[in-house]
Amino acid sequence: MKIISVVGARPQFIKAAMLSMTLAKHPEITHLHLDTGQHYSPEMAELFFEELDYRPDFDLKVGSGTHGCQTGKAMMGIEEILLKETPHLVIVYGDTNATLAGALSAVKLHIPVAHVEAGLRSFNRRMPEEINRIVTDSVSDLLFCPTPTAVTNLKNEGRKEGVIHTGDILLDTLQYFLPKARERSDVLNRLKINNESFWLLTMHRPHNVDEVGKLKRVLTALGSQDHPRIIFPCHPRTTATIKNIPDKALDHIEIILPVSYLDFLILENNAELILTDSGGVQREAYFLARPCLTLREETEWPETLENGWNRLVGTDPEQITEGVRQKKSPMIEPDLTLFGDGYAQEKILQALLSL
């Protein structure tokens, strides 16, 4: 069986690398990887490939662009490779433009599609990621759901066939790579974090970082708090907007280049508080029992809200201030069983072997 995984962004590299290790144990499976190149800078891609011992077989080098331009270019390149390689199945991950491009390219060539992280819904159709999720689920043959909520979402949309509750492959990756991060990462020494408290900030969603005013409100609100160091590994998209914010508004923020996956796990694991608009970081914070403030009005991961581990604060300064005030860790430990048993990749493998 020949399978092609389509990836394009850092979270997909991580999940595809994890699944690849499991599929590689079965000689009857040939697993190839196609990178659209949505994340392409050394910090956003090469660092991850080296660290994960993972390198795509094809690189389309699509780069940045509008949604239509990026998706269209990716589809042209994906189609050409699918026609040449004639895989039995295409796997797509998450909710990026690479996800949508991979699914549409495959289904138009009558190649079955499997969607890892199917069934997620924020119920906010103004988010491009939500449109990507809905469309990808609608054309996929196998829907690998990370949570019971995702299964229910698909059931409510009338979808029952091909729906498989696997658990969250991100939990698998964290449990596998965290011990390696503790052995290899020296990020705390590099940043001179000597047992001191710090907060970890990430922002990259277009609706948060493309508007200078909105991004400035968040950063200013954080500056008004009684806080320790705030470390901000800055996504290239966010960096472009920050250039238009006066330096004085950034005095309290320690902006650094994006870090590798292992370094980021160590920063998450040691942060007093995590602030993010990322779905992946919300879950990792929950898995690591780190209080999290999500800089959005909704989440496709409602399980992380259990017992107050994650709070939705949007970009409103008052909500951010209140969230910071209530940032103490809850007494009840996170329930990781909401995200499976840490063997999602094995359940995916079994589903693929049964085809």
C-alpha positions in Angstrom: 0.0 0.0 0.0 1.4 3.4 -1.0 0.3 6.3 1.2 1.2 10.0 0.7 0.9 12.4 3.7 0.4 16.0 2.7 1.9 18.6 5.2 2.7 22.2 5.1 3.1 23.7 8.6 5.0 22.9 11.8 2.2 21.1 13.6 1.7 18.8 10.7 5.4 18.0 10.5 5.2 16.8 14.1 2.1 14.6 13.7 3.3 13.2 10.4 6.7 12.3 11.9 5.0 10.5 14.7 2.7 8.5 12.4 5.6 7.8 10.1 7.5 6.0 12.8 4.6 3.7 13.3 3.9 3.0 9.6 7.6 2.3 9.0 7.3 -0.8 11.1 5.2 -2.4 8.4 7.1 -3.2 5.2 3.8 -3.6 3.2 3.3 0.2 3.6 5.2 2.7 1.6 4.7 6.1 3.2 5.8 9.2 1.3 5.6 12.8 2.5 4.7 15.9 0.4 5.4 19.3 1.9 3.6 22.2 0.3 6.1 24.6 1.8 3.5 26.8 3.7 6.1 27.1 6.5 9.4 27.4 4.8 11.9 29.6 6.8 14.7 27.8 8.6 13.1 28.4 12.0 9.7 27.2 10.8 10.7 24.1 8.9 14.4 23.1 8.8 14.8 23.1 12.6 11.9 20.7 12.9 13.1 18.4 10.1 16.5 18.0 11.7 15.1 17.5 15.2 12.3 15.1 14.3 14.6 13.1 12.0 11.9 13.7 9.4 12.2 15.0 5.9 9.5 15.2 3.2 10.1 13.4 -0.1 8.6 16.3 -2.1 8.7 20.0 -1.5 6.5 22.3 -3.5 7.9 25.5 -2.1 4.5 27.2 -2.3 5.4 29.8 0.4 3.2 32.6 1.5 0.2 34.2 -0.3 -3.5 34.8 -0.1 -5.7 31.8 0.7 -6.7 31.3 -2.9 -3.2 31.7 -4.3 -1.6 29.4 -1.7 -4.3 26.7 -2.0 -4.3 26.9 -5.8 -0.5 26.6 -6.1 -0.5 23.7 -3.7 -3.2 21.9 -5.6 -1.4 22.2 -8.9 1.8 20.7 -7.4 0.0 18.0 -5.4 -2.0 16.9 -8.4 1.1 16.5 -10.5 2.8 14.3 -7.8 -0.4 12.2 -7.2 -0.7 11.5 -10.9 2.9 10.3 -11.0 2.9 8.3 -7.8 -0.6 6.9 -7.9 -1.0 6.3 -4.1 -3.7 4.2 -2.7 -4.5 6.8 0.0 -3.7 10.4 0.9 -3.5 11.5 4.5 -4.1 15.1 5.5 -3.7 16.7 9.0 -5.4 19.5 10.8 -6.9 22.6 9.2 -4.4 24.5 7.1 -4.5 25.4 3.4 -2.2 22.4 2.8 -4.9 20.2 4.4 -7.6 21.5 2.1 -5.4 21.4 -1.0 -4.4 17.8 -0.3 -7.9 16.6 0.3 -9.4 18.3 -2.8 -6.5 17.2 -5.1 -6.9 13.6 -4.0 -10.7 13.4 -4.1 -10.8 14.9 -7.7 -8.5 12.1 -8.7 -10.7 9.5 -7.0 -8.0 8.7 -4.4 -9.3 8.0 -0.9 -8.6 10.6 1.8 -7.9 10.2 5.5 -8.2 13.2 7.8 -6.3 13.2 11.0 -8.0 15.6 13.5 -11.4 15.3 11.9 -14.6 16.6 13.4 -13.2 19.7 15.1 -15.4 22.7 15.1 -15.0 26.2 16.5 -18.4 27.2 15.0 -16.9 30.4 13.8 -17.0 30.4 10.0 -15.0 33.7 9.9 -12.0 31.6 10.7 -10.4 30.2 7.5 -9.3 27.1 9.5 -13.0 26.3 10.2 -13.8 26.3 6.5 -10.8 24.1 5.8 -12.0 21.6 8.5 -15.6 21.5 7.2 -14.7 21.0 3.5 -11.9 18.5 4.3 -14.3 16.4 6.4 -16.9 16.5 3.8 -14.7 14.9 1.1 -12.7 12.5 3.3 -13.3 8.8 3.4 -11.7 8.1 6.8 -12.2 10.6 9.6 -9.8 10.1 12.5 -11.3 11.9 15.5 -9.2 13.0 18.4 -12.0 13.4 21.0 -15.6 12.1 21.6 -16.7 15.7 21.0 -15.3 15.6 17.4 -17.3 12.3 16.8 -20.4 14.0 18.1 -19.8 17.0 15.8 -19.7 14.8 12.8 -22.8 12.8 13.9 -24.7 16.1 14.2 -23.7 16.9 10.7 -25.1 13.5 9.5 -21.7 11.8 9.1 -21.4 8.3 10.5 -19.5 6.2 8.0 -15.7 6.2 8.2 -15.7 8.0 11.6 -13.1 6.5 13.9 -12.3 7.7 17.4 -8.5 7.4 17.7 -7.6 9.9 20.3 -5.3 12.8 19.8 -2.0 12.1 18.0 -0.6 15.3 19.5 -0.8 13.5 22.9 1.3 10.7 21.5 3.9 13.1 20.2 4.2 15.0 23.4 4.6 11.8 25.5 7.2 10.5 23.0 9.2 13.7 22.6 9.1 15.3 26.0 11.7 12.9 27.5 14.0 13.7 24.5 13.4 17.4 25.0 14.5 17.1 28.6 17.7 15.4 27.5 18.6 17.5 24.6 17.2 21.1 25.0 19.3 23.8 26.5 16.8 26.6 25.8 16.5 27.6 29.4 20.2 28.1 29.6 20.3 30.0 26.3 17.6 32.4 27.5 19.2 32.6 31.0 16.1 31.3 32.7 17.5 30.4 36.1 14.6 28.9 38.0 12.7 32.2 37.5 9.1 32.5 36.6 8.1 33.5 33.1 5.1 33.5 30.8 5.1 32.1 27.3 3.2 33.9 24.6 2.3 32.8 21.0 0.1 34.5 18.4 -0.2 33.7 14.8 -3.9 33.6 13.8 -4.5 36.0 10.9 -7.6 37.6 12.7 -5.3 38.4 15.7 -2.0 39.4 14.1 -2.9 41.1 10.8 -4.5 44.0 12.5 -2.0 46.3 14.2 -4.6 47.7 16.6 -5.7 44.3 17.9 -2.2 43.0 18.4 -1.1 46.2 20.1 -4.1 45.9 22.5 -3.1 42.4 23.6 0.6 43.4 24.1 -0.4 46.6 25.9 -2.8 44.7 28.2 -0.1 42.2 29.1 2.3 45.1 29.9 -0.2 46.5 32.3 -0.1 43.4 34.5 2.2 42.6 37.4 4.2 39.9 35.5 7.5 38.1 35.3 9.4 37.8 32.0 7.1 37.3 28.9 8.9 35.3 26.3 7.4 35.6 22.8 8.7 33.2 20.1 7.5 35.2 17.1 5.9 33.7 14.0 7.0 35.5 10.7 3.4 36.6 10.1 3.3 38.3 13.5 6.8 39.8 13.0 5.5 41.6 10.0 2.8 43.3 12.0 4.9 44.1 15.0 7.2 46.2 12.9 4.3 48.8 12.9 4.0 48.9 16.7 6.1 51.5 18.6 9.0 50.0 20.5 7.7 51.4 23.8 4.6 49.2 23.6 6.9 46.1 23.4 9.3 47.0 26.3 7.8 44.3 28.5 7.9 41.6 25.8 11.0 39.5 25.1 10.6 38.7 21.4 12.7 35.8 20.1 12.9 33.8 16.9 10.7 30.7 16.6 12.2 27.8 18.5 12.4 24.1 17.7 9.8 21.6 18.8 11.9 20.2 21.7 12.8 23.7 22.9 9.2 24.8 22.8 8.1 21.8 24.8 10.6 22.7 27.5 9.4 26.4 27.5 5.8 25.2 27.8 6.6 22.7 30.6 8.3 25.4 32.6 6.1 28.4 32.0 4.0 29.8 34.9 1.3 30.8 32.4 0.8 30.2 28.6 -1.0 32.7 26.4 -1.8 31.6 22.9 -4.2 31.6 20.0 -3.0 28.2 18.8 -5.1 25.0 19.1 -2.0 22.9 19.5 -0.5 25.0 22.2 -3.9 24.9 24.1 -3.7 21.1 24.2 0.0 20.9 25.1 -0.6 23.3 27.9 -3.5 21.1 29.1 -1.4 17.9 28.8 1.5 19.5 30.8 -0.9 21.0 33.4 0.0 24.5 32.6 -2.6 27.3 33.1 -3.5 28.8 29.7 -5.3 31.9 28.4 -6.5 31.5 24.9 -6.6 34.8 22.9 -9.7 33.8 21.1 -13.5 34.0 21.7 -14.0 30.2 21.0 -12.1 27.0 20.8 -12.4 23.8 18.8 -10.9 22.0 21.8 -13.5 22.6 24.5 -12.0 19.7 26.6 -9.1 22.0 27.6 -11.6 24.2 29.4 -12.2 21.5 32.0 -11.8 22.8 35.5 -10.4 26.1 34.4 -7.1 24.9 32.9 -7.8 27.0 29.8 -9.8 30.2 29.7 -11.1 32.0 26.6 -10.2 35.7 26.9 -10.1 36.9 23.3 -8.2 40.1 22.7 -10.2 42.3 25.1 -7.8 43.9 27.7 -10.4 43.5 30.6 -10.8 39.8 29.9 -7.1 39.4 29.7 -6.6 41.2 33.0 -9.3 39.0 34.6 -7.8 35.9 33.1 -4.3 36.8 34.5 -5.9 37.4 37.9 -7.3 33.9 38.0 -4.3 32.2 36.5 -3.5 29.8 39.4 -3.4 26.1 38.6 -6.7 24.3 39.4 -6.6 21.8 42.2 -8.0 19.0 39.9 -5.5 17.5 37.5 -6.2 17.5 33.7 -8.0 14.5 32.5 -5.8 13.2 29.6 -8.3 10.4 28.8 -10.4 13.1 27.1 -7.7 12.9 24.4 -7.3 9.1 24.3 -4.7 6.8 25.7 -1.5 8.0 23.9 -1.8 5.3 21.1 -3.7 7.2 18.4 -1.0 6.4 15.8 -1.6 2.7 16.5 -5.3 3.0 16.0 -4.8 4.9 12.8 -2.4 2.2 11.6 -5.0 -0.6 12.3 -7.6 1.4 10.4 -5.2 1.7 7.4 -4.3 -2.0 7.5 -7.9 -3.0 7.3 -8.5 -1.2 4.0 
